[in-house]
Amino acid sequence: MNTRDDIRNIAIIAHVDHGKTTLVNEMLKQSDTLDEHINLQDRAMDTNAIEKERGITILSKNTAVRFGDTTINILDTPGHADFGGEVERIMKMVDGVLLVVDAFEGTMPQTRFVLKKALEQHLVPIVVINKIDRPGARPEEVVDEVLELFIELGADDSQLEFPVVYASAINGTTSMDSDPAEQKHTMDPLFKTIIETIPAPIDNSDEPLQFQVSMLDYNDYVGRIGIGRVFRGQIKIGDNVSVMKLDGSKKNFRVTKLFGFFGLNRVEINEAKAGDLIAVSGMDDIFVGETVTAADTPEALPILRIDEPTLQMLFAANDSPFAGREGKNVTARKLEDRLKSQLQTDVSLRVEDTDQAGAWLVSGRGELHLSILVEEMRREGFELQLGRPEVIYREIDGVLMEPFEMVQIDTPEEYTGTVIDAMSQRKGEMQNMENEGNGQTRLTFLAPARGLIGYSTEFLSATGGYGIMNHTFEKYMPVIKNWEPGRQNGALVSINSGSATTYSLQSIEDRGQLFIDAGVEVYEGMIVGQNSRENDIAVNATKGKNLTNTRASGKDHAAAIKTPKHLTLEESIEFLNDDEYCEVTPENIRLRKKILDTNERQKAQKRKKIAANKD
């Protein structure tokens, strides 16, 4: 059988922050791809501003490097489980994977998660032990851990014979030896291992066309763009082809533009053939998993599975007293248009209308997935309100089921008891406990996803900031009845509007943890802190000190309040109760009650209690 020896298609997979994007950077720098005058910035594959700030990859991306006569197509994939749908589809486009593992941390939850997807596709693996120069690196042990993980995940014999390359991506060095002293400033050992190990694509370009869309892109000039692999045949600009839709129907269209990938650029090409990774435009409603075929031989490839959403949140137009002050996109119409445009490229997102005017139910793969969408929107000038995140239940074989997650926690030994107690309260069932040495313990739990909402902030506090928690979706299981997790503490809620004063905040701070500084503008119904007890308390945050002849205002200069806790977007979302919103604008994140009027809110709470007692 003929093969295309001039091409290799690989995905690069890893746990978050194990260095795969940095490694791709070095592969670009040290290949025969970029002009020498191009100064490549760090993590150049992470083009999104949020990706650069958080140091994570959100969207899968293509690049291609030249090494000698061979083009190596590289797909950089997300490591976070919220973007698992992306990872799974990428695996269909490639013939092998580079598994990057930190020489100190070893295998982690997302290492397991992404590797499992690769092995299920019977892809050929290469293991890169990265950060070989890191203090405390233990490369030989980590290779053993990786081997154990391969065996545990059911790798076949050929997959267990994986080659290992040792690297320090940040320094641009590699070697085939685990001794850090053997590292040299070259990527050649890695390039040669890829070419020798990863199978070349089969060349069946003389057969009828089959091209499958694995990712989507969109721009205003050419509309929707389908990115994927040519599995069979050839495709040229001007070709009349058919799209085999997911519902079994067929649509014809003319190919108007084709793009290939080279370095960091998407370049226009005239034709592509079996084995090439390309982007196609010309059909507005093309979707992930659909097959583009020759018009006279419409044979569809198996449909790609897209991960279903597990978490949903209400997105609503901002109606707080400060609405319209800080954003330029504030109307419900603009919010709806923005959410609908996100559906053009984000295949794991769902947007549904609600009975509430100017509000939509948005479903995604997890808190990170949805919070990144919110962060992007606020940077674009949007104002909006968010409701409390809720898991999505499903009925399977007549049984109501809820999502469960596998949780891995690394913590100093002295916090182990606290973590186990907190996880058991959240209905987490311990699966494993290992002493990692160096005073560290690794705990593994199976826990309901709704029990984990809001836990990460509490977890960091409980472990003194030293704990590391990772979790990935495991499966749907029967709903745990008669249990509703939620915030244990009430809120400190402003009873009036104005600027918060040091004098007022001093009298409030004894009741709990403040979220605002003196001088911050507040409105009635806005949450200014967390109560140390379970109930909400209405507080006056704007009261000034009465001045008298004997007490002048100058005496107040020494007054001070404890440093307030400024919540991040994720922490604010996690804080929410059912009767609260998170108000998000380009400049501020505020917490508020849904009913702002203090008297109306108290009446509503009484009615709720009476109704609950009747039940």
Buried (B, 14 or more C-beta within 10 A) or exposed (E): EEBBEBBBBBBBBBBBBBBBBBBBBBBBBBBEBBEEEEEEEEBBBBEBEBBBEBEBBBBBBBBBBBBEEBBBBBBBBBBBBBBBBBBBBBBBBBBBBBBBBBBBBBBBBBBBBBBBBBBEBEBBBBBBBBBBBBEEBBBEEBBEBBBEBBEEBEBEEEBEEBBBBBBBBBBBBBBEBBEBEEBEEBBEBBBBBBBEBBEBBBBBBEBBBBBBBBBBBBEEEBBBBBBBBBBBBBBBBEBEBBBBBBEEEEEEBEBEBBBBBBBBEBEEBEBBBBBBBBBBBBBEEBBBBBBBBBBEEBEBBEEBEBBBBBBBBBBBBBBBBBBEBBBEBBEBEBBBEBBEEBEBBBBBBBBEEEEEEBBBBBBBBBBBBBBBBBBBBBEEBBBBBBBBBBBBBBEEEEEEBBBBBBBBBBBBEEBBEBBBEBBBEBBBEBEEEEEEEEEBBBBBBBBBBBBBBBBBBBBBEBBEEEBBBBBBBBEBBEBBEEEEBEBEBBBBBBBBBBEBBBBBBBBBBEBBBBBBEBEBBBBBBBBBBBBEEEEBBBBBBBBEBEEEEEEEEEEBEEEEBEEBBEBEBBBBBBBBBEBBBBBBBBEBBBBBBBBBEBEEBEEBBEEEEEEEEEE
